[in-house]
Amino acid sequence: MLKDSASQDKENKNRTAHSNHASIDGDTKQIKDIVKDLEESKAKEKLEPFTPYSLWANASTKTEFITGKFGIGPFALNNNSQILTMLYGVKFVEDGFLGELGMNRLDLSQDRYGGSILSWISGLINAHVDVAKDPYISRLNVNSYTYNLVNLMIRTGFGKDTFYFTTQPIMKMMAVAYNNAAS
């Protein structure tokens, strides 16, 4: 049965992708703002002389750089997948587990706060590319343990709430345990 053009236009409304001609700095800034918000109440770490030359500091820096190196791929792949799921209206079943959590739609273009999902993904890619310059992405607990979770939450519209969830102490402990067991 053929649909009338009005109902067909309404159905295809979400199946378009618009390009945003803005600087990537805005995408990065929204993630840095969350880091700033989370660390506002923390006491500043005092660096001691020769700390950069310690074994601990070198190992920590190496870990941050490796996280950045491996983080580009998962978010770049999700950037492409996001476009396809938006164009084809991909969703999970509404009465399933993800539907109960409000995470069943992968075809959204905006998060619950009106921000662009593609901007979040772009900011995450940029954060991993620039990890040597500023490793703020590590402080949001975005690592090999949380890549899939972060992508799912961002793509289903959770926006900034994603990072408030991943920085919970239990999530950080689970990520450390996972990474220690993997190495």
N, C-alpha and C positions, 0 to 999 in steps of 0.2 A: 504494500500500500504506500503510495506517495504522500509525503507530508506537504502541507502548504508552506509557502516560502517564509511566512512569519515565524512558524514554530521551528522551521529548519534554521533560520537565522538565530533564534534564541538558543537553540541547542549548540550551534557552532560559535557562539559568542566567546566562550572560554577557550576555544580551540585556536586562538591566535597568539602570536608572540610579537610583542612590540620591542623595538630596540630603544635603549635609553642612551642618549648621547651625553653622558656626564663623565666626569673624571672618576677614575678608580679610587682616588683619595677619599671620596665620600663613603665608598663601600668599606674601606679600611677604617675610617674614622668611627663608624658605628660599632665596630668590634673593639677598637681602642677605648671608646667611651665606657663600655661594659667593664673592661679591665680597670679603668680609672675608678669607676663606681665601686667595684669590689675591693679595691686596694686602698680606698680613701681612709678607712678606719684603721688600717694596719699600721704598725710602727715601721718606720723606715729602717732598712737594714744598713747597719754601719759596716763599711768595708775596712778591714784591717790592712796594714801594709803587707805586701807580698802575697796577699790572698790570690791574685790572678795567677801566681806561679805555683800554687798548691796543687797536689794531685786531685783533690776533691773538685776544685774549681775547673780544672782542665777536663775531667771526666764529665762534669755537669754541662759544660759548654759543648762538648762533643755530642752528648745525648740530645741537647736542644737542636743542634744542627742536623743530626740524623732525623729527628722528628720532622723538621722542616722539609728535608729531602723526600721522605716517604709520604708526606702529607699532601703534596701537590696532586698526585695521581688520583686518589679517591675523590677529591673535590672537583677536579677537572672532569672526571667521568660523570659525576653527578650533575655538572653544569649541562652537559649534552643530554643526559637522561631527563633533566627537568624540562627542557624544551620539548622533547618528544612526549612526555607524559602530559604536558599542557596541551599540545596539539591534538592528542588522541584521547584525552579525557580519562586517563588511567586512575582507577580507584580500587580500594580493597572493599570487600563486602561490608555493609554497614552494621550488620548484626554480629560481626566477629569481634575478636578481642581488640583489634586496633580501632574498630568503630566505637566500641565502648569508651576508649580513651580519647576519642576525637581525632584520631590519627589515620583515618581511612582514605583521605583524598591526597593524591600525589599530583593532581592537575591544577593546583592553586597557583596563582601568580603573585598573590600578596599574603603576608603573614597576618596574624590576628590584630596587629597594630597598624596595618596599612603599609608596611614596608615591603619592598620588592624581595621576593625569595631569591631571584637571580642576583640581586645585589649582595645578599648574605653569602651566597656561594662564591661570588667574585671576590668578596672581602676575605673569605677563608683561603682562597687560592693565593691571593696577594700576601696574606699573613705568612703563609708557608714559603713563598718565594723570597720574602724579605726577612726570614728568620735570623740571618746573620747580622742584619742591621739592628733589629729589635725583636727579641724572642718572646713577645707578649702572648703569643698563641699558646705557648706551653703553660702559662699561668692560668689559662682557661681550661686546663685539663683536656686539651684536644690532642690526642695521641693515637697510636695504633689500636688501643683498647676502645677508644670512644669514637673513632672515625665514622663507623656505620650508624651509631646512635645519633651523633651530631647531624649527619646527613638526613636521617629519617626525620628528626625533629624539625630541622630547618625546612625541609621540603613539605612537611605536613602543616606548616604554618605557625610553629611555636616562636619563631623569631628570637628575640633576646632572652626569652625564658630558657632556651636551650642551654645557654652558658651559665645561668643561675643554677640549673640542675646539675650540669657536669662539674661544677666547682664545689658541690656538696662534699663534706669530708669523707663520707662513705664511698662516693664515686672516685675520689682521689686515691683512697686506700685500695680499692679494687683495681684501679689502673696500675698502681705500683706493684701490687701482688701479681697481676697478669704479666707485666713487663719483666719482673724478676724471674717468674717461672719460665718465661720464654727465652731468657738469655742463659 
